[in-house]
Amino acid sequence: MKVEKNSVVSIEYTLTDSEGNVLDTSVGHEPLQYVQGVGAIIPGLEREMKDKVVGDKFKTVIAPVDGYGERNDSMIQELPRTQFGEQEVAIGQQFQVMTGQGAHNLTVMEIKDDVVIVDGNHPMAGITLNFDIEVKEVRVATEEELKPFASDDGGGCGSDSGGCGGCGGGCHS
């Protein structure tokens, strides 16, 4: 069976940056499983997976625009330390905030006396992604597996209706 819309696909993958640093991998773990055609993984990878079959092994390069987007400096903000209340704040720590577009993650970049500098960019924004993939399984999704994606907005990454809720490193980071 070919990978097509509403297929459940299992892949083993290794994700590296342009310098060859491993950013994420399923090797040594369970393969990544996702539903094709519903926005459950980054757009560039979903496009590359189309028509693949079990046993296919391939490498692909995904530009930032088809991955986690370009870095946007306007997503770096200074917030008053008081906004965090009594909560401990550390560099690298992530917080989830609700916006008009739903849940959004912020990463603490710097802490000054009474200001916390946060970055709303995805940690992999601006990075060219290099995938080494092996297709392990392809099958038709059940109705139950498709339920999280059945809505007017299509579900998937970045929607309020379901999907993987972030899609880091191909839907788990």
N, C-alpha and C positions, 0 to 999 in steps of 0.2 A: 504494500500500500504506500502511496506517495503522501508526503506531508501536504495537507491542504486545510482549508478553513474547517474548524471544529474537530481537527485531529488532536488526540493527546499524543504528545511527542516526548520521548525521553532521550536526553543527550548527555554524553560525557564531554566535558569541555575544560580547557585551560584558557584563561584570559590574561593577556600580557599587555603592557604599555609599549610604546615605541622603543624603549631601551631594553625590552625583554624582561622587565620585572613582572613577576606573577602577581596579578591583582586579585584573582579568584580562581578556584578550580573545584571541580567535582571529583577529580581523581582521588581514589581512596575513600570516597563517600558514595552515597546513593547518587545515581544520575539525576540531573535536573529534569523535572517533568513539568510541562506547561501545555496550555491549549493554544493551538495555532489560530491566528486570524482574529483574535479578540483583544489585542493590545497587551497581552500578558508579559511580553518581553520587549526589549527595545526595537524600534521600527526597522533599523538596518538588519538586525539579526533575523527578525521575523521574515523579512523579504528574502534573505539568503537561504532560509530553511525551506522555502516553498519548493515542492516537487522532489525533495530529497527522499531517500528510502533507507530502510534498515541496512546498516553496514557501511553507508556512505561515510567517508572520512574526508574532511576538507579544512582548509584554512581560509579565513576571510578577515578583511580589515574594514572596520566600521568607523567612518568619520564622526567627529563630535555631533554634527547636525543630525545624524541618524542614530546617535547613541543617547547620551545624557545632555546634549546641547552644549553650546559654547558657554564659557564663563561669562557672567554678567556682573560687573563690578557694582552695579546699583543694588545688588542683593547682599552687599556687605553693609551692616548697620551698626551703629553705636547705640546700645540700650542702657538706660540707667540701671545700676546694680540693684536698686530697690525693686525693680520689676521681678527679680528672682526670689524675693522674700528671704526667708531663712535658709533656702536651699543652697547646698554646697555647689559651687561653680568651679570647673577646672577646664584648662585648655584641652581641646579635643572632644569634650563632652558634647553630646547631642541632646537637643530638646525638640519636642514636637509642639507646634502651635497650630491653632485653627485660623484659617484665613477664609476669604470669600470663595476661594477655589478648593477648600477642604484642608486636610491635614498637611502640614509642611514641616520638614526637618530643618533645624538651625544647628550649626556647629560653632562652638566657642573657639574663636581664633586668638583672642588676646584679652587679658583682664588688666584694667588700669584701676586706679583708686576707687572711683565710684561709677565706672563705665565698663561694660562688657561688650566687646566687639564680636559680632556673630556673622556667619556666612550662610546665606540661604541657598547657595549653589549646591547641586548634587556633588558629592565628593569626586565623582568621575567626570564632571562637566569639563569640557575643553580637552579631553584626552582621546586620542585615537586609540581605538580598541582592537586588539589582535586576538582573534579566536581560533583555537585549534579544536575541532569538533568531530565527534563520532556519534552517528545516529544509532541509538540502541533499540528503540521501540517506536512504532507508529500504529495507532489504532483509532477508531471512531470514538469520540467522546460520548459519554452517557448523558441523558437529560440532567441528571443530578450534577455532573461536572460542568455543565453549561449554565446552570442556574445563576451563579455569581455574575455572569456576564450578560444576562438577559435584562436589558433596560433600554430606555430611550437614548441614553448617551453612549451606549456601547460598552460600558465597563472598562476594564483594563487599567493600565498605568495612568495615574493622575486623575482618575475619575472618582466621584463620590459613591459610585455604585458597587464597588467591589474590585475585582482584579487582584493584583498582587500587592498593591499598596506601596509602591516605591520602586520595585524593579532594579535593585542594585545588583550588578553583575549577572544579568540574565534572570533576574527574579529571585535571587537570594544572595545576600551579601553578608 
